[in-house]
């Protein structure tokens, strides 16, 4: 995600600075090179030696005659992005006022003047985050193109976002804007059909692939809607659904309303539903369920709009030729852009083997589901 990206990491005097060692490690695990800049207040919370160890680079603790701010964040500087994490209310206000009285704010002023992307991860007590002046400063800095990673509001505090959320926004800031703000709807995970108030018919899909696609689309510039039976995520608007009918309705609302520019149908949508009993069915009795086929989501979407659709096809045969034949049948039936076919045995795993199936070509992919998400997103961007 961040391979080859140079990150200048500005650390300010929030108690969240204790997390900077892990943040630096996470950025480097994803391929980035990191050089840190610290305020005096930050050095009172975490020692520069710890940050030097985490980044494997010397830490800037003062601006000297070597003009470190220009060397890092100038027009010909080392950094591809300046990440201020954590950012205090004090630092955000100074960035908005072009006040550069610390190594971090001096780097921020330089980066903004040099058109170097800037990402800010604020962390402070909640009343400070809600202060009208702080909110005004955030709005002002955002209007200059600075990306803010929303904090987690917990226990009366605006806590710094997770390392994953911060790394993803750094990737978005430094990746080509392949989607140019297009809205991509991604379905993910399993749907469930209630049998009674406590039992459901469902499947083994974990949703890892769908979430990976949604994250990659976001990093490449898309506005993403994630339709799934799961929690909110920082990289997408979430439409939470449970059943196949609810998922289809949520997708159609966006297609028919004109909000969707493309659909990635990665969810394992239930093929059958059942009439739901009003009360719990008692155990210990013979029981027959009458299953009714559910409408195919991609067929309904294709009827409703002419937009690029990426389909997924899971099979259990273990035979590539059969997988390709099944995928091409779906491709032709719903006029899909391409289909990602795989053996259902990878459900829940972190790695996968898939076949990208088009009308006249088939390409194999084997690796992590995170990397698969990037490949799907890049090919969808080509379609758009």
Backbone torsions as a table, in degrees:
resi	resn	phi	psi	omega
1	UNK	NA	-36.7	-176.7
2	UNK	-121.3	23.3	-177.4
3	UNK	-58.5	125.7	177.1
4	UNK	80.0	3.8	-177.6
5	UNK	-88.9	132.0	176.6
6	UNK	-97.2	118.0	-176.3
7	UNK	-111.0	118.5	167.9
8	UNK	-86.8	117.6	-173.2
9	UNK	-104.5	108.4	178.6
10	UNK	-90.7	125.4	-176.1
11	UNK	-116.3	123.5	-179.0
12	UNK	-116.2	179.1	-164.7
13	UNK	-84.2	45.1	169.1
14	UNK	-91.5	151.2	176.9
15	UNK	-59.9	-22.0	177.1
16	UNK	-65.2	-8.4	175.5
17	UNK	-60.7	-19.1	177.8
18	UNK	-64.7	-17.8	-179.3
19	UNK	-90.5	-0.3	-172.0
20	UNK	-69.8	-28.5	178.7
21	UNK	-63.7	-47.3	178.8
22	UNK	-67.2	-37.4	177.6
23	UNK	-61.3	-45.8	178.8
24	UNK	-61.6	-42.8	176.7
25	UNK	-59.0	-43.3	-177.3
26	UNK	-64.9	-42.3	177.7
27	UNK	-61.2	-41.5	-179.8
28	UNK	-70.4	-35.7	177.0
29	UNK	-60.9	-29.8	-179.4
30	UNK	-89.6	6.4	172.0
31	UNK	108.3	-4.4	-176.4
32	UNK	-80.6	154.2	163.9
33	UNK	-98.8	140.5	-171.9
34	UNK	-130.0	132.6	170.5
35	UNK	-128.4	131.3	-171.7
36	UNK	-102.2	151.1	174.6
37	UNK	-129.7	131.6	-174.1
38	UNK	-128.3	143.9	171.5
39	UNK	-82.1	167.0	176.0
40	UNK	-60.1	-42.1	-178.8
41	UNK	-63.0	-39.0	178.8
42	UNK	-63.4	-35.6	-179.3
43	UNK	-68.6	-20.3	174.7
44	UNK	-77.9	-10.2	-178.6
45	UNK	-107.1	-42.4	178.5
46	UNK	-135.1	134.6	-174.5
47	UNK	-73.9	139.3	177.6
48	UNK	-56.0	-28.7	178.3
49	UNK	-62.6	-38.5	179.2
50	UNK	-65.2	-39.9	-179.4
51	UNK	-71.3	-35.8	175.5
52	UNK	-62.4	-41.7	177.1
53	UNK	-62.5	-41.7	-176.5
54	UNK	-69.6	-33.5	-177.0
55	UNK	-94.9	-19.1	-174.5
56	UNK	62.1	31.8	177.3
57	UNK	-145.5	151.0	174.7
58	UNK	-59.1	150.5	-177.2
59	UNK	-102.8	134.7	175.6
60	UNK	-83.2	117.8	178.6
61	UNK	-115.3	-6.9	174.7
62	UNK	-156.6	154.6	175.7
63	UNK	-92.5	123.1	-175.7
64	UNK	-118.0	-168.2	176.5
65	UNK	-64.8	-9.8	175.7
66	UNK	-80.3	1.0	-179.0
67	UNK	41.5	60.6	-176.1
68	UNK	-57.1	-34.0	-178.6
69	UNK	-64.1	-37.5	179.1
70	UNK	-75.7	-39.6	179.0
71	UNK	-62.3	-34.6	-179.7
72	UNK	-83.9	-51.6	-165.5
73	UNK	-120.1	11.3	177.6
74	UNK	-76.3	-179.6	-176.7
75	UNK	-60.7	-32.5	176.7
76	UNK	-110.6	25.6	-173.7
77	UNK	-77.3	174.6	-176.4
78	UNK	-71.6	-37.0	-168.1
79	UNK	-78.3	138.5	168.5
80	UNK	-87.0	-20.1	-178.5
81	UNK	-158.7	144.9	169.9
82	UNK	-103.5	122.0	176.9
83	UNK	-111.4	116.5	176.6
84	UNK	-100.1	107.7	-174.3
85	UNK	-154.6	114.8	-1.4
86	UNK	-80.5	156.4	175.3
87	UNK	-112.5	122.9	177.6
88	UNK	-80.2	167.4	173.8
89	UNK	-59.1	-39.2	178.9
90	UNK	-58.8	-46.3	-177.8
91	UNK	-69.3	-41.3	178.9
92	UNK	-61.3	-43.4	179.0
93	UNK	-62.9	-39.7	179.5
94	UNK	-69.8	-36.8	176.0
95	UNK	-60.4	-41.4	-179.2
96	UNK	-66.8	-28.8	-178.1
97	UNK	-99.1	8.1	-178.7
98	UNK	56.8	35.6	175.9
99	UNK	-93.8	123.8	-178.5
100	UNK	-125.7	85.6	-177.5
101	UNK	-116.8	16.2	174.6
102	UNK	-145.2	162.9	177.7
103	UNK	-55.7	-35.4	-177.3
104	UNK	-73.5	-47.5	-179.1
105	UNK	-68.2	-30.2	176.1
106	UNK	-67.3	-39.8	174.8
107	UNK	-64.8	-38.0	-179.8
108	UNK	-65.2	-45.2	178.0
109	UNK	-60.6	-41.6	179.5
110	UNK	-65.3	-45.9	-178.6
111	UNK	-62.2	-43.9	-179.0
112	UNK	-65.0	-37.1	177.7
113	UNK	-72.9	-23.5	-177.6
114	UNK	-98.8	4.9	-178.4
115	UNK	61.4	32.1	171.3
116	UNK	-84.1	130.2	179.5
117	UNK	-55.9	141.8	179.0
118	UNK	-126.4	131.6	176.4
119	UNK	-121.9	134.2	-176.1
120	UNK	-124.4	129.8	176.5
121	UNK	-116.7	94.2	-176.2
122	UNK	-71.4	153.6	175.2
123	UNK	-154.0	123.3	-177.2
124	UNK	-170.2	175.4	172.9
125	UNK	-69.3	149.6	-173.5
126	UNK	-58.9	-41.6	178.7
127	UNK	-60.0	-33.0	177.2
128	UNK	-68.6	-40.2	179.9
129	UNK	-66.5	-28.8	-179.3
130	UNK	-89.4	-1.3	-179.6
131	UNK	-63.0	133.0	-177.6
132	UNK	-54.6	-37.1	180.0
133	UNK	-68.1	-37.3	178.1
134	UNK	-68.6	-43.5	178.6
135	UNK	-63.1	-38.9	177.9
136	UNK	-65.5	-38.9	178.8
137	UNK	-65.4	-40.7	178.0
138	UNK	-62.2	-46.8	179.2
139	UNK	-58.8	-42.2	-177.8
140	UNK	-65.3	-46.1	-178.5
141	UNK	-68.5	-36.3	175.7
142	UNK	-62.0	-35.7	-180.0
143	UNK	-65.2	-16.7	176.3
144	UNK	-89.6	2.1	179.0
145	UNK	97.8	4.5	178.1
146	UNK	-74.7	135.8	179.3
147	UNK	-94.1	130.8	175.8
148	UNK	-106.9	131.4	176.1
149	UNK	-92.7	112.9	-173.4
150	UNK	-56.6	132.6	175.9
151	UNK	-74.3	165.6	175.2
152	UNK	-93.6	119.9	-179.0
153	UNK	-86.9	107.0	-178.3
154	UNK	-145.8	139.2	171.8
155	UNK	55.0	36.1	179.2
156	UNK	75.2	15.4	-178.8
157	UNK	-128.6	146.6	169.8
158	UNK	-93.6	87.7	-173.8
159	UNK	-77.8	148.2	-179.8
160	UNK	-58.1	143.5	179.5
161	UNK	-61.6	165.1	179.2
162	UNK	-66.6	158.0	176.9
163	UNK	-57.9	-36.9	-179.7
164	UNK	-64.6	-45.2	-179.4
165	UNK	-64.5	-40.2	179.7
166	UNK	-65.7	-46.5	179.9
167	UNK	-60.5	-37.2	-179.6
168	UNK	-66.7	-40.6	178.6
169	UNK	-70.4	-30.6	173.3
170	UNK	-65.1	-41.0	177.1
171	UNK	-62.5	-41.8	178.8
172	UNK	-62.8	-39.6	-177.9
173	UNK	-69.3	-26.1	-174.0
174	UNK	-110.7	-2.0	179.4
175	UNK	-93.3	154.0	174.7
176	UNK	-59.8	141.0	179.4
177	UNK	-81.6	79.4	-174.7
178	UNK	-71.9	-28.9	-174.3
179	UNK	-98.4	-17.0	177.2
180	UNK	51.1	43.4	175.2
181	UNK	80.4	4.7	176.4
182	UNK	-59.8	146.9	178.9
183	UNK	-92.5	119.7	178.9
184	UNK	-109.4	123.6	175.8
185	UNK	-95.0	127.6	179.8
186	UNK	-122.2	126.3	171.7
187	UNK	-97.4	145.6	-171.5
188	UNK	-148.7	149.2	172.4
189	UNK	77.8	-165.5	-178.6
190	UNK	-94.3	153.4	164.7
191	UNK	-105.8	162.6	-176.9
192	UNK	-131.9	136.9	178.2
193	UNK	-110.6	114.8	-176.3
194	UNK	-67.5	133.0	174.0
195	UNK	-90.1	-44.5	174.8
196	UNK	-149.7	-174.3	-176.0
197	UNK	-61.4	-13.3	-177.3
198	UNK	-123.8	-9.8	-175.9
199	UNK	-119.9	149.4	178.1
200	UNK	-138.6	158.6	164.8
201	UNK	-97.5	126.2	-178.7
202	UNK	-149.6	-164.8	-179.9
203	UNK	-142.4	-177.0	-170.9
204	UNK	-91.2	6.6	-177.2
205	UNK	-62.3	133.5	-179.5
206	UNK	-93.0	-19.2	-176.8
207	UNK	83.8	3.8	-177.1
208	UNK	-62.5	-42.2	-178.0
209	UNK	-67.5	-45.5	179.9
210	UNK	-60.4	-43.4	178.5
211	UNK	-65.2	-36.7	178.1
212	UNK	-64.2	-40.2	177.2
213	UNK	-64.0	-44.9	-178.9
214	UNK	-61.5	-43.3	179.5
215	UNK	-62.6	-43.7	-178.5
216	UNK	-66.2	-40.9	177.3
217	UNK	-61.3	-41.5	177.6
218	UNK	-62.0	-46.4	-178.9
219	UNK	-62.4	-28.4	-179.5
220	UNK	-94.2	15.5	168.8
221	UNK	103.5	2.4	-178.6
222	UNK	-82.5	152.9	160.8
223	UNK	-88.4	124.9	-168.6
224	UNK	-115.4	136.4	168.6
225	UNK	-112.9	121.8	179.6
226	UNK	-105.2	117.9	-179.8
227	UNK	-104.2	110.1	-176.9
228	UNK	-161.0	170.2	175.8
229	UNK	-95.7	74.6	-174.8
230	UNK	-162.2	-173.3	-173.8
231	UNK	-80.4	169.8	171.8
232	UNK	-64.5	151.5	176.7
233	UNK	-131.0	153.9	-175.8
234	UNK	-76.5	-11.9	-172.5
235	UNK	-104.9	5.5	-176.2
236	UNK	-157.3	153.7	164.2
237	UNK	-73.7	132.7	-177.1
238	UNK	-106.6	128.4	168.1
239	UNK	-105.8	107.1	-176.0
240	UNK	-85.6	125.6	-178.1
241	UNK	-134.8	166.2	176.5
242	UNK	-122.0	-50.9	-172.0
243	UNK	-96.6	167.4	176.1
244	UNK	-60.6	-40.2	-179.9
245	UNK	-64.4	-41.0	179.0
246	UNK	-66.0	-40.0	178.9
247	UNK	-64.4	-44.2	179.3
248	UNK	-62.6	-42.8	-179.9
249	UNK	-63.4	-42.2	-178.9
250	UNK	-63.9	-40.1	179.0
251	UNK	-69.6	-45.2	-179.3
252	UNK	-62.5	-35.7	177.2
253	UNK	-56.1	-39.9	-177.6
254	UNK	-80.2	-34.2	179.1
255	UNK	-71.1	-49.7	-177.0
256	UNK	-70.7	-26.0	178.0
257	UNK	-82.5	-3.8	177.5
258	UNK	82.9	5.1	-178.2
259	UNK	-78.0	-29.0	-174.1
260	UNK	-89.3	133.5	173.9
261	UNK	-103.3	-16.7	179.0
262	UNK	-163.8	157.5	178.3
263	UNK	-129.4	132.0	168.7
264	UNK	-112.2	108.9	-175.0
265	UNK	-94.8	79.3	-176.6
266	UNK	-94.0	-9.2	-177.6
267	UNK	-70.2	149.6	170.9
268	UNK	-90.6	86.2	-174.4
269	UNK	-76.7	136.3	-179.3
270	UNK	-56.9	132.1	178.4
271	UNK	-83.1	-19.1	-177.8
272	UNK	-136.1	149.9	173.0
273	UNK	-127.0	174.7	-175.3
274	UNK	-146.3	151.2	176.8
275	UNK	-68.4	128.3	-172.9
276	UNK	-84.7	130.0	174.4
277	UNK	-74.4	142.1	-178.3
278	UNK	-71.1	-29.0	-179.0
279	UNK	-123.6	161.3	179.3
280	UNK	-58.8	129.9	177.0
281	UNK	-74.4	128.4	-176.7
282	UNK	-70.3	142.9	-179.9
283	UNK	-78.4	166.5	175.5
284	UNK	86.4	10.8	179.7
285	UNK	-123.3	152.8	172.6
286	UNK	-67.4	140.4	-174.4
287	UNK	-143.7	135.6	174.2
288	UNK	-119.9	131.1	178.2
289	UNK	-107.0	131.7	174.4
290	UNK	-92.2	111.7	-177.2
291	UNK	-92.3	136.2	178.8
292	UNK	-116.1	129.6	179.4
293	UNK	-61.1	140.8	174.5
294	UNK	-90.2	148.5	175.4
295	UNK	-61.0	146.0	178.6
296	UNK	-74.1	122.9	-175.7
297	UNK	-58.3	-47.1	-176.3
298	UNK	-66.7	-30.0	176.9
299	UNK	-67.5	-42.0	179.3
300	UNK	-64.1	-40.8	180.0
301	UNK	-66.8	-41.5	-179.8
302	UNK	-63.0	-36.9	176.8
303	UNK	-64.9	-29.6	-173.2
304	UNK	-89.4	-21.5	-175.1
305	UNK	-163.6	157.2	179.3
306	UNK	-104.4	83.1	-179.1
307	UNK	-135.0	156.9	178.2
308	UNK	-62.8	133.5	177.9
309	UNK	-127.8	131.1	172.9
310	UNK	-106.1	126.7	179.8
311	UNK	-105.5	158.8	173.7
312	UNK	-123.0	142.4	-177.8
313	UNK	-136.1	114.0	177.8
314	UNK	-102.6	130.3	178.9
315	UNK	-126.6	163.6	-179.2
316	UNK	-117.1	4.2	-175.5
317	UNK	-71.5	-29.4	-175.2
318	UNK	76.1	6.1	-177.7
319	UNK	-109.1	122.1	-176.7
320	UNK	-61.6	-41.3	-177.9
321	UNK	-62.9	-40.3	178.5
322	UNK	-67.6	-38.5	177.9
323	UNK	-63.1	-43.7	-179.4
324	UNK	-64.4	-42.5	-179.9
325	UNK	-62.6	-43.5	179.3
326	UNK	-65.6	-40.1	-180.0
327	UNK	-65.3	-41.2	-179.2
328	UNK	-68.1	-31.9	175.6
329	UNK	-61.6	-43.8	177.3
330	UNK	-67.8	-40.9	179.1
331	UNK	-55.1	-46.7	-176.8
332	UNK	-74.4	-39.6	-175.4
333	UNK	-61.9	-40.9	-174.7
334	UNK	-110.4	10.9	178.4
335	UNK	51.8	55.7	-177.7
336	UNK	-83.6	157.9	176.6
337	UNK	-70.3	-47.0	172.4
338	UNK	-164.3	166.0	-179.5
339	UNK	-124.9	136.9	174.4
340	UNK	-101.3	112.2	-176.4
341	UNK	-105.3	142.1	178.3
342	UNK	-152.8	162.9	172.9
343	UNK	-77.8	136.0	-175.4
344	UNK	-65.1	-12.3	-178.9
345	UNK	-65.3	-13.8	-179.3
346	UNK	-87.6	-0.6	-179.8
347	UNK	-55.6	126.8	179.1
348	UNK	90.6	-15.6	-179.4
349	UNK	-80.9	162.6	175.7
350	UNK	-87.0	-20.0	179.6
351	UNK	-113.2	159.8	-177.3
352	UNK	-152.9	163.5	169.1
353	UNK	-127.5	125.4	-176.6
354	UNK	-133.4	165.6	172.7
355	UNK	-121.8	122.4	173.2
356	UNK	-83.9	113.1	-171.7
357	UNK	-111.1	122.2	171.5
358	UNK	-119.4	178.9	-175.8
359	UNK	-59.1	-40.2	-174.2
360	UNK	-123.1	17.0	-179.4
361	UNK	-154.7	155.4	175.0
362	UNK	-138.8	131.4	179.7
363	UNK	-130.5	133.8	-178.4
364	UNK	-89.5	142.8	171.5
365	UNK	-131.5	137.2	174.3
366	UNK	-139.2	125.6	-178.6
367	UNK	164.1	-153.8	-177.7
368	UNK	-78.5	156.7	176.2
369	UNK	-70.6	-27.9	175.6
370	UNK	-62.0	-46.4	179.5
371	UNK	-68.4	-35.2	174.8
372	UNK	-58.6	-41.1	178.1
373	UNK	-57.2	-42.2	178.3
374	UNK	-63.6	-42.2	-178.5
375	UNK	-66.3	-39.9	176.4
376	UNK	-62.5	-45.3	-178.6
377	UNK	-62.6	-43.5	-179.1
378	UNK	-65.3	-40.3	179.0
379	UNK	-69.8	-34.3	176.1
380	UNK	-66.7	-39.7	177.4
381	UNK	-60.0	-37.5	176.2
382	UNK	-61.6	-38.6	179.7
383	UNK	-64.8	-35.1	-178.6
384	UNK	-79.3	NA	NA
